[in-house]
Amino acid sequence: MRYAVCIVLGLLIGIIATVTTSNVLDSKRDHYPDSLMHVMGHELGAAKTAAELPTCNDNRNALDKLSMLSNDIIIAMPDDGEPDRVFHQYAKNLHEKVELARQSDCANRKQAVTDIKNACSDCHRDYR
């Protein structure tokens, strides 16, 4: 019985130490890049939903937010010394696609939002 109590107590102390260490390490991590990607995904979803409606719903609000957020990608993903030319090109391409979507008319809006999604997928394919 004494051994069972010691084993259970040892496991409990180990679990508590593991959870505490995990929380401390996670608090040191920069959550801005993940948060930026989640917000951009939400706004892209809102723009896509609005573009797919039969009536031409104005999704410029979501596209304006995407434009603003796409400017922050380089800030959110800092370089470790040497700038990554390919990543910068992906970010520039995304920003250009967002600006084209903002200027598109209702007939071309659905394709423009798809182009933004493809620009995101291109970068995620190489950097995720």
N, C-alpha and C positions, 0 to 999 in steps of 0.2 A: 504494500500500500504506500509505503514511504517513497518508493521509487516512482510510482505512478504520479504522485503529487509533485515530485521533483521534475519529472518529464513535462507535465502539464505546465508547471510554473516556468520552466525553461522555454517552452514553446511560446507561452504568453509574453514573456520578456523579449524574446526574439522578434515576435510579430510587432510589438510596440516599437522596438528599436528600428526595425525595417521601415515601418510607416513614417516614423519621425524623420529618419534620414531621407526618405523619398520626398517628403514635403519640403525639407530644407533645400534639397537639390533642385526641386521644381520651382521654388520661389526665386532662385537665382537666375532662372532662364528668362530670356526676353520673349514675351508673349506677343509683341507687336506684329511680327510677320504673320503668325497664324491668325491673329485677329483681323488683320488687313485682308487676308485671303478669304476669311469667312464673310466679312462685310461685302467684299467685292462679289462673292458668289451669291449672296442674298440680293444685291442690287442687279446683278446680271439676270437672276431668276425673275425679278420683278419686271425688268425690261422685256424679257422674253415672253412672259405672260401677257403683258400689255400689247406686244407686237402681234401676238397670235389671235387676239380678239377680232371678231368679224368687223366690228366698227373700228375705225381708226382711233384708237385711244392714245392720247398723248403720253408717251413714256419718257419725255425729255427730263423729268425730274430724276429718274433712275439713271439715265445716261449722263446727266450733269454730275451726279454723285460719282459715277464710274470714272468720268474724266478727272475729277478731283483726286480720287483714290489712285488712279493709274499714275499720277505724278509722284505718289509716295512710295512706289515699289522700290525704286533705287535706294531711298532712305531706309526702308524697312529691311532690305537685304544688303547690309553693308559688305563691301569687299574686304577681304583680308589682305590688305596691301595692294596687290596688283588688280586693277579693274578688269572684270570679266567682260570682254568685248561681246561675246555671244549673248550673255544675259542682258547686257545693255541694249543689244539689237532687238531681243525679244520684248523688252519693256517699251522700247520706242515703237515697235510694230503694234503692240497692244494699244498704246496711246493714240497712234494714227487711226487704228480701226475704230476706237471709241469716238474720235473726232469726226470721222466719216459718218458714223451712225447718228451722231447728233445733228449732222447737216442733211441727213437723208429725209426723203419724203415718206409718207405713210406706205406707199406701194413697195418701197425698197427697205423698209425698216426691219422686217423679219429676216431678210438675208443679211443685213448689216449686223444684227444681233448675233446671228449664227457665225459671222466672221469674227466677232469679238470672242465668242466661245472657242472657236478654232485657234485663235491667237493664244488664249489661255492654255488650251490643251497642248499646243506646240511647246510652250515653256515648261509645263508640268511634266511632259514626256521626258525632258532632259534633266530637270532640276528637282523633281520631287523625291 
